[in-house]
Amino acid sequence: MRSDLVRKGMQQAPHRSLFYALGMTEEEMERPLIGIVSSYNEIVPGHMNLDKITEAVKTGISMAGGVPAMFPAIAVCDGIAMGHQGMKYSLVTRELIADSTEAMAIAHQFDALVMIPNCDKNVPGLLMAAARLNIPTIFVSGGPMLAGKVHGEKKSLSAIFQAAGAYAAGKLDDDDMQEYEHNICPTCGSCSGMYTANSMNCLTEVLGMGLRGNGTIPAVYSERIRLAKKAGMQIVELLKQDIKPRDIMTEDAFMNALTVDMALGCSTNSMLHLPAIAHEAGVKLDLEIANEVSMRTPNLCHLAPAGYHFVEELNEAGGIYAVMNELDKLNLIKKDVMTVTGKTVGENIKGHVNKNPEIIRPVENPYSKTGGLAILKGNIAPEGCVVKQSAVVEEMLVHEGPARVFDCEDEAIVAIKDGTIVPGDVVIIRYEGPKGGPGMREMLNPTSAIVGMGLGSTVALITDGRFSGASSGAAIGHVSPEAAVGGPIALIEEGDTIQIDIPNHSIRVDVSDEVLAERKKAWKPRRPRITTGYLARYADHVTSGSQGAILKPNQEL
């Protein structure tokens, strides 16, 4: 066992003395040492229940003959961090989580790991760590929040951001806002729509790194506790069989993830995280292929914010395995991939039927014949950008309008709320990328303000920042190259005509190449907004190309 390096032999007597100081017995010293990476904290609703999940995992490990030892991982609540300087720190925590988990796992020579994440950046951060470490690992998330109810209708977090916009427009009063505040988030768990957290928890299941139900069983269900115990037991079995993350997270596994991503209509942030995880697993995931996958993959689910269904309903309809079985009817699922069950994808999904064709549309009757996400290219984004096309109203799939240019999110929000933005406009928010932010803020506040002001079907928004999974409408993000490195988005001027054609994967400014070249000559880099601390070091080391924000190889912060 790996842990023999710190527990066997006379040279390790000092090490053993420290294990005994933990209260371990001689019998435990002979058993596998299983690390539990728990993201439990008391500031993130998605993580406030992870102490119970952790205890259940410990029980499962002990039942199977292992010795559990928990250590923490940080996690930011993107909802609380939204709309202020704190959001600059959200994406960068992904690398902090991966790096710190790597450090703890190697320093203490764990034989295997159980990862317990639940929210936006610590799910991909821990998947990156798992791929990098490549020791037997299993994931069990904290589960989704139940949907809230406002005036008798099911709602999720994005609804209150939009309500804030409607309040600013005078469409809601104080009593309405009180109703939203107290009822929109009724339980612990990751927010109830197909936002980034639930997207990544579901895709963890697709990748084969979590047991069935990992992405969909609600946080408050006792079934989630049972799942955690099973994960604890299964990690000991994975160790016996020597099944490692890179045996599971293969190129075929990532193709399955992209395919199900399109069918579910996941967050655009998945296009940042999947390539980063693949990178750590030694798999090149070129997003050039995303449109190919989308073109052959039907969109089967319209979960909030794209529709009015919620993850709890997806769970009741049969969950991720039912979605994969639907896609398998079109031979879109690669079934020979190994998973943490010790069985292949094909063996896992067999017999898991679609129990509700309203929640999971049959492949014969999809919401659309193409997937939920699309990569657009053109002279604004020569390396690409991402749109959640399943959340775009039909009349905005093709749009042309004047550019309204802002050099940060805050300026754009003021303009949206004071009525400066009118139907037909295309809002450009730049210098919000990985380097330019720095930190690549999410743009839920401006998109929600646009919807709240009644402009959701008439105004588009383009940014080199990123969009929350809760964003809806014609929100086009992750524009690459970003403005801070001189990308064409930095060269757009107020009033330029912007042309968006989502079906044809095109995005451009109606300006000649010669004019753009002249503007590029006159362009000058902006002074960074943050020049000291972790964000400044991150901005120096991050690449911001078509694969999103990935730290450069062989460089450390």
C-alpha positions as CSV (number, residue, x, y, z in Angstrom):
1,M,0.0,0.0,0.0
2,R,1.1,3.6,-0.6
3,S,0.6,4.3,3.1
4,D,3.4,1.7,3.9
5,L,5.8,4.6,3.2
6,V,4.6,6.3,6.4
7,R,3.5,3.3,8.5
8,K,5.9,0.3,7.9
9,G,9.5,-0.3,9.0
10,M,11.6,0.9,11.9
11,Q,12.5,4.1,10.0
12,Q,8.8,5.0,10.2
13,A,8.5,4.7,14.0
14,P,8.3,8.5,14.3
15,H,5.5,8.5,11.7
16,R,3.6,5.8,13.6
17,S,3.9,7.7,16.8
18,L,2.0,10.6,15.2
19,F,-0.7,8.2,13.9
20,Y,-1.0,6.9,17.4
21,A,-1.4,10.5,18.6
22,L,-4.5,10.6,16.4
23,G,-6.0,7.7,18.4
24,M,-5.4,5.0,15.8
25,T,-5.0,1.4,17.0
26,E,-2.5,-1.1,15.9
27,E,-5.3,-2.9,14.0
28,E,-6.0,0.3,12.1
29,M,-2.4,0.7,11.2
30,E,-2.7,-2.5,9.1
31,R,-5.7,-1.3,7.1
32,P,-5.9,1.0,4.0
33,L,-5.6,4.7,4.8
34,I,-8.4,6.5,3.0
35,G,-8.4,10.3,2.7
36,I,-11.7,12.1,2.7
37,V,-11.6,15.5,1.1
38,S,-14.6,17.3,2.6
39,S,-15.8,20.7,1.4
40,Y,-17.9,21.2,4.5
41,N,-18.3,24.8,5.7
42,E,-20.9,27.0,7.3
43,I,-21.1,29.8,4.7
44,V,-22.2,27.9,1.6
45,P,-25.7,26.4,1.6
46,G,-24.5,23.7,-0.8
47,H,-21.9,22.6,1.8
48,M,-23.7,23.0,5.1
49,N,-24.8,19.4,5.1
50,L,-21.5,17.9,4.1
51,D,-20.6,17.1,7.7
52,K,-23.4,14.4,7.5
53,I,-22.2,13.2,4.2
54,T,-18.6,12.9,5.6
55,E,-19.8,10.9,8.6
56,A,-21.7,8.6,6.3
57,V,-18.6,8.1,4.1
58,K,-16.5,7.4,7.2
59,T,-19.1,4.7,8.2
60,G,-18.9,3.1,4.8
61,I,-15.1,3.0,4.8
62,S,-15.0,1.5,8.3
63,M,-17.6,-1.1,7.3
64,A,-15.4,-2.2,4.4
65,G,-12.2,-2.4,6.4
66,G,-10.6,0.9,5.7
67,V,-9.4,3.7,8.0
68,P,-11.0,7.1,7.1
69,A,-9.2,10.4,7.7
70,M,-10.8,13.7,6.7
71,F,-9.2,16.9,5.6
72,P,-10.9,20.0,4.2
73,A,-11.2,21.8,0.9
74,I,-12.3,25.4,0.5
75,A,-15.4,26.4,-1.4
76,V,-16.9,29.8,-2.4
77,C,-20.6,30.4,-2.7
78,D,-20.9,32.1,-6.1
79,G,-24.3,33.5,-5.2
80,I,-22.9,35.4,-2.2
81,A,-19.8,36.4,-4.2
82,M,-21.8,37.6,-7.2
83,G,-21.7,41.3,-8.2
84,H,-18.7,42.5,-6.2
85,Q,-14.9,42.0,-6.0
86,G,-15.5,38.6,-4.4
87,M,-16.5,37.1,-7.7
88,K,-13.0,37.7,-9.0
89,Y,-11.9,35.1,-6.4
90,S,-14.3,32.4,-7.5
91,L,-12.8,30.7,-10.5
92,V,-9.3,30.9,-9.1
93,T,-10.3,28.7,-6.2
94,R,-10.5,25.8,-8.6
95,E,-6.7,25.8,-8.9
96,L,-6.3,26.4,-5.1
97,I,-8.5,23.4,-4.4
98,A,-6.7,21.1,-6.9
99,D,-3.2,22.2,-5.6
100,S,-4.0,21.9,-1.9
101,T,-5.6,18.5,-2.3
102,E,-2.6,17.3,-4.3
103,A,-0.3,18.6,-1.5
104,M,-2.3,16.9,1.3
105,A,-2.7,13.6,-0.5
106,I,1.0,13.2,-1.4
107,A,2.3,14.5,2.0
108,H,0.3,11.9,3.9
109,Q,0.5,9.1,1.4
110,F,-3.2,8.1,1.4
111,D,-4.0,4.8,-0.3
112,A,-7.2,6.2,-1.8
113,L,-9.5,9.2,-1.7
114,V,-13.2,10.0,-1.4
115,M,-14.0,13.5,-2.7
116,I,-17.0,15.3,-1.2
117,P,-17.7,18.5,-3.1
118,N,-20.9,20.2,-4.1
119,C,-20.5,23.7,-5.7
120,D,-19.3,25.4,-8.8
121,K,-15.5,25.3,-8.5
122,N,-14.7,22.6,-6.0
123,V,-16.3,19.9,-8.1
124,P,-14.0,20.5,-11.1
125,G,-11.1,21.4,-8.7
126,L,-11.3,18.0,-7.0
127,L,-11.8,16.2,-10.3
128,M,-8.6,17.9,-11.5
129,A,-6.8,16.8,-8.4
130,A,-8.1,13.2,-8.8
131,A,-6.8,13.0,-12.4
132,R,-3.5,14.5,-11.3
133,L,-2.9,12.2,-8.4
134,N,-4.3,9.1,-10.1
135,I,-4.9,7.0,-7.0
136,P,-8.2,5.2,-6.5
137,T,-10.8,7.9,-6.0
138,I,-14.6,8.2,-5.8
139,F,-16.9,11.2,-5.6
140,V,-20.1,11.7,-3.7
141,S,-21.6,15.2,-3.8
142,G,-23.8,16.9,-1.2
143,G,-26.8,16.9,-3.7
144,P,-29.1,19.5,-5.1
145,M,-31.4,21.9,-3.2
146,L,-35.1,21.4,-3.5
147,A,-36.9,24.0,-5.6
148,G,-38.4,27.0,-3.8
149,K,-42.0,28.1,-4.1
150,V,-43.0,31.7,-4.7
151,H,-46.7,32.4,-4.9
152,G,-47.3,28.7,-5.4
153,E,-44.8,28.3,-8.3
154,K,-41.6,26.4,-8.2
155,K,-38.6,28.7,-8.5
156,S,-34.8,28.6,-8.3
157,L,-32.0,31.1,-7.5
158,S,-32.0,32.8,-10.9
159,A,-35.5,33.9,-10.3
160,I,-34.6,36.2,-7.4
161,F,-31.7,37.8,-9.4
162,Q,-34.2,38.5,-12.1
163,A,-36.7,39.8,-9.5
164,A,-34.1,42.2,-8.3
165,G,-33.9,43.6,-11.8
166,A,-37.7,43.8,-12.0
167,Y,-37.7,45.6,-8.6
168,A,-35.3,48.2,-10.0
169,A,-37.6,48.6,-13.0
170,G,-40.6,49.3,-10.6
171,K,-42.3,46.0,-11.5
172,L,-42.1,44.4,-8.0
173,D,-42.5,46.0,-4.6
174,D,-41.0,45.3,-1.2
175,D,-43.5,42.6,-0.2
176,D,-42.8,40.8,-3.5
177,M,-39.1,40.8,-2.7
178,Q,-39.7,39.5,0.8
179,E,-41.6,36.6,-0.7
180,Y,-38.7,35.7,-2.9
181,E,-36.0,36.2,-0.3
182,H,-37.6,33.8,2.2
183,N,-38.8,31.1,-0.1
184,I,-36.4,30.8,-3.1
185,C,-33.8,28.7,-1.3
186,P,-35.8,26.4,1.0
187,T,-33.1,23.7,1.9
188,C,-29.4,23.0,1.9
189,G,-27.9,21.8,-1.3
190,S,-26.5,23.1,-4.6
191,C,-29.0,25.5,-6.2
192,S,-31.9,23.6,-7.7
193,G,-31.6,24.4,-11.4
194,M,-29.1,23.1,-14.0
195,Y,-26.5,25.6,-12.9
196,T,-22.8,25.0,-12.8
197,A,-22.7,23.0,-9.5
198,N,-25.5,20.6,-10.6
199,S,-24.0,20.4,-14.1
200,M,-20.7,19.3,-12.8
201,N,-22.1,16.9,-10.3
202,C,-24.2,15.3,-13.1
203,L,-21.2,15.2,-15.4
204,T,-19.1,13.6,-12.6
205,E,-21.6,10.7,-12.8
206,V,-21.3,10.6,-16.6
207,L,-17.5,10.5,-16.4
208,G,-17.9,7.5,-14.2
209,M,-16.4,9.1,-11.1
210,G,-19.6,9.0,-9.0
211,L,-22.2,6.4,-8.2
212,R,-25.7,6.5,-9.7
213,G,-27.7,9.4,-8.2
214,N,-24.6,11.5,-7.4
215,G,-25.8,14.4,-9.5
216,T,-29.6,14.2,-8.8
217,I,-30.5,12.8,-5.4
218,P,-31.7,15.9,-3.4
219,A,-29.5,17.0,-0.5
220,V,-32.2,16.5,2.1
221,Y,-33.1,12.9,1.1
222,S,-31.9,10.1,3.3
223,E,-31.1,8.3,0.1
224,R,-28.1,10.8,-0.1
225,I,-26.8,9.4,3.2
226,R,-27.1,5.9,1.9
227,L,-25.3,6.9,-1.3
228,A,-22.4,8.3,0.8
229,K,-22.1,5.0,2.8
230,K,-22.0,3.0,-0.4
231,A,-19.3,5.4,-1.8
232,G,-17.3,4.8,1.4
233,M,-17.6,1.0,0.9
234,Q,-16.9,1.2,-2.8
235,I,-13.6,3.1,-2.4
236,V,-12.1,0.1,-0.6
237,E,-13.2,-2.1,-3.4
238,L,-11.6,0.2,-6.0
239,L,-8.4,0.1,-4.0
240,K,-8.5,-3.7,-4.1
241,Q,-9.1,-3.7,-7.9
242,D,-6.5,-0.9,-8.4
243,I,-9.0,1.1,-10.5
244,K,-7.7,4.6,-10.8
245,P,-9.1,7.9,-12.2
246,R,-7.2,7.8,-15.4
247,D,-8.5,4.3,-16.0
248,I,-12.0,5.9,-15.9
249,M,-11.5,9.5,-17.2
250,T,-10.5,8.5,-20.7
251,E,-11.1,10.2,-24.0
252,D,-14.3,8.2,-24.4
253,A,-15.5,9.2,-21.0
254,F,-15.0,12.9,-21.8
255,M,-17.0,12.4,-25.1
256,N,-19.8,10.9,-23.0
257,A,-19.6,13.9,-20.8
258,L,-19.8,16.4,-23.7
259,T,-22.7,14.4,-25.2
260,V,-24.8,14.4,-22.0
261,D,-23.8,18.0,-21.4
262,M,-25.6,18.8,-24.7
263,A,-28.6,16.7,-23.9
264,L,-29.1,18.2,-20.4
265,G,-28.4,21.8,-21.5
266,C,-25.7,22.2,-18.8
267,S,-24.0,25.5,-17.7
268,T,-21.6,27.2,-20.2
269,N,-19.0,26.9,-17.4
270,S,-18.8,23.2,-18.3
271,M,-16.9,24.3,-21.4
272,L,-14.3,25.8,-19.0
273,H,-14.1,22.9,-16.6
274,L,-14.2,19.8,-18.8
275,P,-11.1,20.8,-20.8
276,A,-9.2,21.7,-17.6
277,I,-10.1,18.3,-16.0
278,A,-9.2,16.5,-19.3
279,H,-5.9,18.4,-19.3
280,E,-5.0,16.9,-15.9
281,A,-6.0,13.4,-17.1
282,G,-3.7,13.7,-20.1
283,V,-6.6,13.9,-22.5
284,K,-6.7,16.7,-25.1
285,L,-10.3,18.0,-25.3
286,D,-10.4,20.4,-28.1
287,L,-13.6,22.4,-28.0
288,E,-13.6,22.5,-31.8
289,I,-15.4,19.2,-31.4
290,A,-18.2,20.7,-29.3
291,N,-20.3,21.8,-32.2
292,E,-20.0,18.4,-33.8
293,V,-21.2,16.7,-30.7
294,S,-24.0,19.3,-30.4
295,M,-25.1,18.7,-34.0
296,R,-25.7,15.0,-33.4
297,T,-27.1,15.3,-29.9
298,P,-30.7,16.2,-29.2
299,N,-31.5,18.5,-26.3
300,L,-33.7,16.3,-24.0
301,C,-34.1,18.4,-20.9
302,H,-35.2,22.0,-20.2
303,L,-34.2,22.4,-16.6
304,A,-34.1,25.9,-14.9
305,P,-33.2,28.4,-16.0
306,A,-33.8,27.2,-19.6
307,G,-37.2,25.7,-18.5
308,Y,-39.5,25.1,-15.6
309,H,-38.2,21.7,-14.4
310,F,-35.7,21.1,-11.6
311,V,-33.0,18.6,-10.7
312,E,-35.3,16.9,-8.1
313,E,-37.7,16.1,-11.0
314,L,-34.8,14.8,-13.2
315,N,-34.0,12.5,-10.3
316,E,-37.6,11.2,-10.1
317,A,-37.6,10.7,-13.9
318,G,-34.7,8.3,-13.7
319,G,-31.7,10.6,-13.4
320,I,-28.6,10.6,-15.4
321,Y,-28.7,6.9,-16.3
322,A,-32.1,7.4,-17.9
323,V,-30.8,10.3,-20.0
324,M,-27.8,8.2,-21.1
325,N,-30.1,5.3,-22.0
326,E,-32.2,7.7,-24.2
327,L,-29.0,8.8,-26.0
328,D,-27.9,5.3,-26.4
329,K,-30.9,4.7,-28.7
330,L,-29.0,6.9,-31.1
331,N,-25.7,5.1,-30.4
332,L,-24.3,8.3,-28.8
333,I,-22.9,6.7,-25.6
334,K,-19.6,5.0,-25.5
335,K,-20.5,2.0,-23.2
336,D,-17.2,0.3,-22.7
337,V,-15.8,2.9,-20.4
338,M,-14.8,1.7,-16.9
339,T,-16.5,3.5,-13.9
340,V,-16.1,3.6,-10.1
341,T,-18.7,0.8,-9.8
342,G,-16.1,-1.5,-11.2
343,K,-18.4,-2.0,-14.1
344,T,-18.7,-0.4,-17.5
345,V,-21.0,2.5,-18.5
346,G,-23.1,0.0,-20.5
347,E,-23.5,-2.3,-17.5
348,N,-24.4,0.6,-15.3
349,I,-27.1,2.1,-17.4
350,K,-28.8,-1.1,-18.5
351,G,-32.4,-1.2,-17.4
352,H,-32.7,2.4,-16.2
353,V,-35.7,3.6,-18.1
354,N,-37.1,7.1,-18.6
355,K,-39.9,7.4,-16.1
356,N,-41.2,10.8,-17.2
357,P,-41.1,11.8,-20.9
358,E,-42.1,15.4,-19.9
359,I,-38.9,15.8,-17.9
360,I,-36.6,13.7,-20.1
361,R,-37.9,14.0,-23.6
362,P,-37.5,10.8,-25.7
363,V,-35.0,11.1,-28.5
364,E,-37.9,10.9,-30.9
365,N,-39.4,14.1,-29.4
366,P,-36.5,16.3,-28.2
367,Y,-36.8,20.0,-27.4
368,S,-34.4,20.5,-30.3
369,K,-32.4,18.2,-32.6
370,T,-29.2,19.9,-31.5
371,G,-27.6,20.2,-28.1
372,G,-27.9,22.8,-25.4
373,L,-24.6,24.5,-25.9
374,A,-22.9,26.0,-29.0
375,I,-19.4,27.4,-29.8
376,L,-19.5,30.5,-31.9
377,K,-16.6,32.0,-33.9
378,G,-15.9,35.1,-35.9
379,N,-13.9,38.2,-35.9
380,I,-15.0,39.0,-32.3
381,A,-14.0,35.6,-31.1
382,P,-11.5,33.9,-33.5
383,E,-10.7,31.3,-30.8
384,G,-14.4,30.8,-29.9
385,C,-17.0,31.7,-27.3
386,V,-19.9,29.8,-25.7
387,V,-23.7,30.3,-25.6
388,K,-26.4,28.2,-23.9
389,Q,-28.5,28.0,-27.0
390,S,-31.3,26.0,-25.3
391,A,-31.9,29.1,-23.1
392,V,-32.1,31.6,-26.0
393,V,-35.6,32.6,-27.3
394,E,-36.1,31.9,-31.0
395,E,-36.2,35.5,-32.1
396,M,-32.7,36.1,-30.6
397,L,-31.0,33.1,-32.3
398,V,-30.2,35.5,-35.1
399,H,-29.7,39.1,-34.0
400,E,-28.1,42.3,-35.3
401,G,-27.7,45.5,-33.3
402,P,-25.5,48.3,-32.2
403,A,-22.7,47.7,-29.7
404,R,-23.0,49.3,-26.2
405,V,-19.5,49.0,-24.9
406,F,-18.5,48.8,-21.2
407,D,-15.1,48.0,-19.8
408,C,-16.4,46.3,-16.6
409,E,-19.5,44.6,-15.4
410,D,-20.4,47.4,-12.9
411,E,-20.7,50.1,-15.5
412,A,-23.0,47.9,-17.6
413,I,-25.3,47.2,-14.7
414,V,-25.8,50.9,-14.1
415,A,-26.6,51.5,-17.7
416,I,-29.1,48.6,-17.9
417,K,-30.9,49.7,-14.7
418,D,-31.1,53.4,-15.7
419,G,-32.8,52.6,-19.0
420,T,-29.8,53.5,-21.2
421,I,-30.0,50.0,-22.8
422,V,-32.9,49.7,-25.3
423,P,-34.4,46.8,-27.3
424,G,-32.0,45.7,-30.1
425,D,-28.8,46.7,-28.3
426,V,-25.9,44.3,-27.9
427,V,-24.2,44.9,-24.6
428,I,-20.4,44.3,-24.7
429,I,-18.7,43.7,-21.3
430,R,-14.9,43.3,-21.7
431,Y,-11.7,43.3,-19.6
432,E,-13.4,40.7,-17.4
433,G,-11.4,37.6,-18.6
434,P,-9.0,35.4,-16.6
435,K,-6.2,38.0,-17.0
436,G,-8.3,41.2,-17.4
437,G,-10.6,40.8,-14.4
438,P,-8.5,39.3,-13.2
439,G,-10.4,36.1,-12.3
440,M,-13.1,36.0,-15.0
441,R,-16.2,37.1,-13.1
442,E,-19.6,35.5,-13.7
443,M,-22.1,37.8,-15.3
444,L,-25.4,36.8,-13.6
445,N,-26.1,40.3,-12.4
446,P,-26.2,42.0,-15.8
447,T,-28.1,39.1,-17.5
448,S,-30.6,39.1,-14.6
449,A,-30.9,42.9,-14.9
450,I,-31.6,42.6,-18.6
451,V,-34.4,40.0,-18.0
452,G,-35.8,42.0,-15.0
453,M,-36.0,45.1,-17.2
454,G,-38.1,43.2,-19.7
455,L,-35.3,43.1,-22.3
456,G,-34.5,39.4,-22.2
457,S,-35.9,38.7,-25.7
458,T,-34.5,41.9,-27.4
459,V,-31.0,42.5,-26.0
460,A,-27.9,40.3,-26.3
461,L,-24.8,40.4,-24.1
462,I,-21.3,39.4,-25.1
463,T,-18.4,39.2,-22.6
464,D,-14.9,37.9,-22.2
465,G,-16.0,37.0,-18.7
466,R,-18.2,34.0,-18.1
467,F,-21.8,33.3,-17.5
468,S,-23.3,31.6,-14.5
469,G,-25.3,28.5,-15.2
470,A,-28.2,30.6,-13.9
471,S,-27.9,33.1,-16.8
472,S,-30.5,33.0,-19.5
473,G,-31.2,34.7,-22.8
474,A,-28.8,35.6,-25.5
475,A,-25.8,35.6,-23.2
476,I,-22.5,34.8,-25.0
477,G,-19.4,34.4,-22.8
478,H,-15.9,33.2,-22.6
479,V,-14.9,35.2,-25.6
480,S,-11.4,34.3,-26.6
481,P,-8.9,35.9,-27.0
482,E,-9.9,38.2,-24.1
483,A,-9.6,42.0,-24.2
484,A,-6.7,42.1,-21.8
485,V,-4.4,40.3,-24.3
486,G,-5.6,42.5,-27.2
487,G,-8.4,40.2,-28.4
488,P,-10.8,41.7,-31.0
489,I,-13.4,42.3,-28.3
490,A,-11.1,45.1,-27.1
491,L,-11.4,46.8,-30.5
492,I,-15.2,47.1,-30.7
493,E,-16.4,50.7,-30.6
494,E,-19.7,52.2,-29.4
495,G,-22.3,51.9,-32.2
496,D,-20.5,49.2,-34.2
497,T,-23.0,46.7,-35.7
498,I,-22.8,43.3,-34.0
499,Q,-24.1,40.3,-36.0
500,I,-25.0,37.1,-34.1
501,D,-26.1,33.9,-35.9
502,I,-26.2,31.0,-33.3
503,P,-27.6,28.3,-35.7
504,N,-24.6,29.0,-38.0
505,H,-22.1,29.4,-35.1
506,S,-21.1,32.9,-36.1
507,I,-20.4,36.1,-34.2
508,R,-18.8,39.2,-35.7
509,V,-18.6,42.9,-35.7
510,D,-19.4,44.5,-39.1
511,V,-16.1,46.2,-39.5
512,S,-13.4,45.4,-42.1
513,D,-10.2,43.5,-41.3
514,E,-8.3,46.7,-42.3
515,V,-10.2,48.8,-39.8
516,L,-9.7,46.3,-37.0
517,A,-6.0,46.2,-37.8
518,E,-5.8,50.0,-37.5
519,R,-7.6,49.8,-34.2
520,K,-5.2,47.1,-33.0
521,K,-2.2,49.4,-33.7
522,A,-3.8,52.1,-31.6
523,W,-4.8,49.8,-28.8
524,K,-2.9,50.0,-25.5
525,P,-3.0,47.4,-22.7
526,R,-4.9,48.5,-19.6
527,R,-3.2,48.7,-16.2
528,P,-4.3,45.6,-14.2
529,R,-7.0,46.4,-11.6
530,I,-5.4,44.2,-9.0
531,T,-1.6,44.3,-8.8
532,T,-0.8,42.4,-5.6
533,G,-1.9,39.2,-3.9
534,Y,-3.1,35.9,-5.2
535,L,-5.2,37.3,-8.1
536,A,-2.2,39.2,-9.5
537,R,-0.1,36.0,-9.4
538,Y,-3.0,34.1,-11.0
539,A,-3.2,36.6,-13.8
540,D,0.5,36.3,-14.5
541,H,0.3,32.5,-14.8
542,V,-3.1,31.7,-16.4
543,T,-3.6,31.0,-20.1
544,S,-6.8,32.4,-21.4
545,G,-7.2,30.7,-24.8
546,S,-10.0,28.6,-26.2
547,Q,-9.7,26.0,-23.4
548,G,-10.6,28.7,-20.8
549,A,-8.6,29.4,-17.7
550,I,-5.9,26.8,-17.2
551,L,-2.6,27.4,-15.4
552,K,0.4,27.2,-17.7
553,P,2.3,23.8,-17.4
554,N,5.3,23.7,-15.1
555,Q,4.4,27.0,-13.4
556,E,3.3,27.4,-9.9
557,L,1.7,30.2,-8.1
